[in-house]
Amino acid sequence: MRPGKAQASPWQRGRMALALLASGSDVQKGARDETMAQEAAEWPPEETLSLWKREQARLKARVVDRDTEAWQRDLAFSGLRRVGGVDVSFVKGDSVRACASLVVLSYPELEVVYEESRMVSLTAPYVSGFLAFREVPFLLELVQQLREKEPGLMPQVLLVDGNGVLHHRGFGVACHLGVLTDLPCVGVAKKLLQVDGLENNALHKEKIRLLQTRGDSFPLLGDSGTVLGMALRSHDRSTRPLYISVGHKMSLEAAVRLTCCCCRFRIPEPVRQADICSREHIRKSLGLPRPPTPRSPTQRPVACPRGDSGESSGEGRPPQDHSPGPRTAPRPSSQEQEGKDWQ
């Protein structure tokens, strides 16, 4: 380090590295605006894919897959006060225009205490295994904005709609965001990413059938002998599991317990509220009418079982269209359930 010059923090170095890749600095840039839409629809050149792979490998070396905070080792998560969730929703029929959202919920009440959304133009195409290069730059900006403007509301952990180490190269979007924000992160996926020999075959479906109650789970053991994540039944009324994996600075066991404790419905509340927030922002931005809000009693969050590990009781997502919906409906409507796997 040169005398008199401050050394950049890991957060700043990571932010600059991802910004470099997201802007396409090492590949030919097109004109902005109209060309952005064209570039988003094109498959990236091999040199870009190679660059992305190298960046994933470099950042992967910084992933921490163990508990780093005292509250993570406490069965009741004593000391945990704020849980964040992020989401990127797409304008229906448009693979370029999207809305990135960050929400922060109080814990254990699971009430929204902060939300921020912004419309963005996705300049990187969707390529399986490289979702982070399409979405993380915008999520990173939202986290940085919160860190600078209201540091007292910074989440102590982020739940991410995507995979962590359950990934083609062991470094999914939850790992990417975790390393660059230096926050504990958990990958929460709705579908099984079939890597390292994992298959959604008859055996896997039989294991799912044996998940009888909320909190039941089974490990996702790859052909390499590595446990890449856990399949979790997150709610008594849903037979479809979530696929939980380590993102950063948190063990798999704690990640599974926390996810289960954050579920009022099938999808953990931080991710669900981030999705609602982003779709509402799209609705307002496009001037669309608000859909009718269903009348239903408010559902209280289920208390996290003390002393329950979440285990003993048993990336690869393409862009999806998200139709605008209500911001704070406690129970999803039938139309919303068609587009989102909440229950």
N, C-alpha and C positions, 0 to 999 in steps of 0.2 A: 504494500500500500504506500502510495507516494505521500510524503510529509504534507500535512495541511489539508489533505483530501479525505473526507469521510468515506468509509467503506459502505457499499450498498448492503442492505439487509437481505436475508434470504427471500423475504416477501418481495422486495424491489427487484432483485435479480430475476426471480421467477416471473414477475409481471412483465418485465422488459423482454424476457425470452419468448413468452407466449405472444406478446404484442408483435414481435418481430415475425414470428411464424404466421400469425393470423393475417398480417398485412401482406404476406407474400413477398417479403423483401428479397428473398433469394430466387424468385421467379419473376418473369416479366409481368409488370403491372399493366392493367388496362385502364382506360379512362374511368373515372368514378361515375356513379349514378347508373346510367343505362348499361354500361359494360359490367357492372356488378351483378346484375341479374343474369347476364349471359355466362359469366364466369361461374356463378353458383350452380348452373345447370350442367356444366362440363365436368368430366372426370379429370382429376388433377394429373399432371404429368408425373412420370416415374421419379423424376428428381425431387418433386415435392413430397411424394410418398416416402422416399428414402430419408428426406430431411425430417419428416414427421416421426418416422421410426427411430431415428437417432435421438431426437428430442425426448421421445417417450423413454428410451433406454437411459438417457442421462438423468431424467427426473425420477425414474423408477428407483434409482439407487438411494433416493432421499425418503422413500416411503417408510413410515414407522407403523408396524402392525401389532403394537402392544398398547396397553393402557398407559396414558401419560398424565392423567389427572386423577386426583384423589376421588372425586365424585364417581368416576367410572368404575372404581373398585368397590364402591358401596352398593349393596344390593337394592337399596331404596333410592339410589342416585342423590343422596344428600349433598347439597352444594350446587346442584344443577338448577339454574334459574331461567336460562334462555336457550331455546332450541330453534335453529333456523331451517328453512326449506327453500329450495330453488327450483325453478321450472322455466322451460322455454316452450311457449305455445305458438302455433303457426296460424296465420290467416288462412281460412278455408280456401283450398284451391290454389294456394300460393306457396311455393317452396323457398321463397326469398324473404318475404316480409314475415316478421315474427315479433313476439313480445317476450322479453326476459323479465323474470320477477324474483324478488327476494322477500321473504317474510320471516319475521321473528316472533315466536310464541313464548309466552310464559310457561314455566314448568313447575309443578305438574298440572296447572289449570288448563293449559293448551288454549289460551286466549291470545289473539293477535295483538301484539304491542308495537309492531313496526311493519310497514309494507312499502315497497317501491317497485314500480314497473316502468319499462320504457320500450318503445317500439324500436326494432333494430332491423338491419338488412344483413342477411347471412351471406357472406361472400364466399365461404368455403362450402363445397358440395358435401352431401352426406356420403360418407364412405364407412362401411362397417369396420369397427375397430379404431376409428379416428374421430369419434363424435366430439371429443374435447376441442379439436381445432375448429369446429363449427360453432360450438356454443359457449365454451368456457370464457373466451375473452369478454363477453358481455356480462356473464355472471361475476367475473372477477372485478369488473368496473363497479357493479352494484355493491359488492362487499367492500371495496375500497372507499366508495362514497360514504357508506355507513360508518366505516372505521374513522374517517376524517371528520364527519359532521356530528355523529352521535355515538361516540365510542362506548358510552354506558349501556347501549342497546346491542352491542356486538354479541352474536350467538356464541355459546360455548361449544357448539357442535352443529354441523350442517348435515341434513339428510338430503341426498341427491337422487333424483329420478334417473337412475342408470346404474352401471356396474362399477365396482372398484377393482380388486385383484382378480375377480371373475371376469377374465378378459383374454383376448387372443395372445397378448404379450404381457399379461399380468399388470396392466396399467390402464384402467378404464377412466371414465370421466370423473368419478368420485375421487380417485387417487390424484388425478391431474389438478382438480380444484383444491383438494386438501393440501397438496404440496405447495401450490402457488399462493394460497391464502394463509398457510401455516396454521390451519384450524383442523380439529378432529372432524373427519368426514365419514359418512356411512353410505354405501351404495345400496339402493333399494330398487330392484328391477321387478317388473310384473311378469316377465317371460324369461324362460331359461335360455341363457346364451350357451350354445352347444360347442364347447371348446374342451380340449384335453380329454377327449373321450366321453364327455358328458352328453347324454342323449335323452330326449323326451320320448322314451320308448315305453314299452309295456311295464318293465320293471320300475321305471321312474314313476309312472302313473299309479302303480300299485303302492309305492311308498307314499304318494300323495294321499291315496285313499285311506291309509292308516293314520293320517293326521286327524285325530278326532275332535280335539278342542283347541281353543285359543292358546297359543304358546307352544304347541307341539311343533317339532322340527326334526329334520334329519340332515346330516352333512352331505355336501356335494364333493365327493372324492373323485379327483381326476385320475387318469391313467398314470400320471406322473407320481401318484402317491400323495399328492398335496390336497388338503381340504381347501377348496377355493371359496366356499361360502356355505350358507345354510338355506334350506327351503323351510319357510316358516308359515304356519297357519296363524294369521294375525288377528282373526276375528271368528267368533263362533258361528256367525251367519254366512261365512264365505268358505267354500271348499277349495278355492284357488289359492295356492301359496304365493308368498313373496320370496324373492331370491336376494338374500342379504349377503353382502360381502364387505370386507374391510376397505375403507378408502384411505384413511390416514390417521395416525395418532389415536387408535382405538382398537381393542381386541375384538375378534369376531364374537366371542361370548357376550361382551358388553353391548356390541352393536345389535345383536339379536334381541337382547332384553330391552334395550332402549326403544327399538322399533316397535316392539309389541306394546310397550307402555304408552306410545304416542298414537295408538290406533283407536279412534272412535268408530271407524269403519275399516274396510280392508286396507286402504292406503293410509299410511301415517299422516297425521294431521298437518305437520309442517309442509309436506309435499302437496297434500290435497289443497291446502289454503293457498299455496303459491300458484297452483294451477288455476284455482278460482280467480285469484287476483289478476293473473295474466289474461285470462279470457274476458274478464270484465273490462280490463284496460283496452283490449282489442275492440270490444263492443262500443265503448265510448269513443275511441279514436276513429272508428268507421261510421259512427252515428247510427248504429243498429238499434232496433227496439229491444227493450229488456223483456226476456221471456217471463211468463208468470211464475211466481214463487210458490211452490207447494206448501200447503199448511200441514205442519207436523210438529209434534212435541219435540222440544230440544233434548238431544241425547247427551248425557253427561259422559265424560271420558271414564273408561273402566279403570279402576285403581290398579296400579302396577303391583303384582303380587310380590310381597316381601319374601326374600329368601328363595325365590324361584329363578333359576338360571335362564329360563326360557328354552332350555334344551331338554331337560329331563322329562318334562311333560309334553313332552312332545309337540355386453355392450353391443350391444349389437342391435339397438332399437332404431328403426327408421323414423324419419320425421312423421308426425301425426297431425292431422287437422283437429283443431279444438274449437268447437262451436261455442260462442259466448254464452255464459250462464250466470246465475246469481252469485254474488260475492260471498255471502255468509250463510247460505242455507245449511242448516245442520244436517239435513237428510237430502241426498241427491234425488232429483226428479228422474222420471223414466227416460226422458230425452238425454239427460246428462249421463245416465248409466250406460247408454249406448256408446258414448264416446270415451268414457273414462271407467276404468276398472276400480271403482271405489269399494265395492262390497264383494 
